[in-house]
Amino acid sequence: MKLTPQQIEDFHREGWLFLPELFSPEEVALLKRESEAIYREHRPEVWREKTGAPRTAFAAHTYNEAFGTLGAHPRLIGPVEQLFGEQVYMHQYKINAKAAFTGEVWQWHQDYGTWKRDDGMPEPRAMNISVFLDEVMPINGPLLLVPRSHNAGDLEASHDVETTSYPLWTLDEATVSRLVAEGGIVAPTGKPGGVLMFHGNLVHGSAGNITPYPRRIVYLTLNAVSNYIRTPTRPEFIAHRDFAPIVPVADDALARLAAASQPRAAAE
Ligand SMILES: O=C(O)CCC(=O)C(=O)O
């Protein structure tokens, strides 16, 4: 899949782009079922909120066929390769739960802040491209983005290891206030299957979810192959060391998998 010249221009200006319903209800239904099974597992890749609710499941593309297929999907790999002008590999992969009632905050941060400091990534030539598994609404903890903040470069940050179960290099209130005064805040919302991509330096965060509606989003962090990480400190399942370029699957690969693995009741 290729972005249009207008979409590329919008991305460079605003630092983010939303592509509504890029994946079908059948493709998303398979991923939702698989995510529920993964969250029930007790394995080091599944991190939990302080309440015990799932927060995120790392590296699911390495141990789950459906998420592996999504991790090489041309609808996700194509646009990012187009923007970077070279092949990409998977730096990180996670399924964030933002569980109903208990999903916690993600503090204000830039992704590249963590990739640089913790993983030794040379340049902000990696980005998150994410797939909504649930409907993302204004009320269930959507991502909050500060448009155009990617132009601020790599900002000073401090390592927050206390607010949530996941350590993050976070921004202070004065910095966020200054950037919001310039760019405002947007909260892209949409139906399951929507895809959101954003620049590695775009300032973002999300509030807790106190609603009965879960808000699962899968994030592929795709890094330009030439920008491979030099000094990783985090475990392999968080910051991958396989720098081989992703070979995309066929566009209908996930749909075929979904058709072949209908739940019994639906198939009959
Ligand atoms: O899923 C969320 O709400 C935030 C995730 C995030 O900011 C990140 O992975 O960098």
The ligand as an ORCA input file, in Angstrom:
! r2SCAN-3c Opt
* xyz 0 1
  O      -1.276      3.003     24.114
  C      -1.171      4.119     24.620
  O      -2.110      4.700     25.126
  C       0.131      4.853     24.602
  C       1.267      4.073     24.024
  C       2.474      4.905     23.821
  O       2.477      6.078     24.010
  C       3.691      4.313     23.349
  O       3.763      3.111     23.177
  O       4.661      5.049     23.128
*
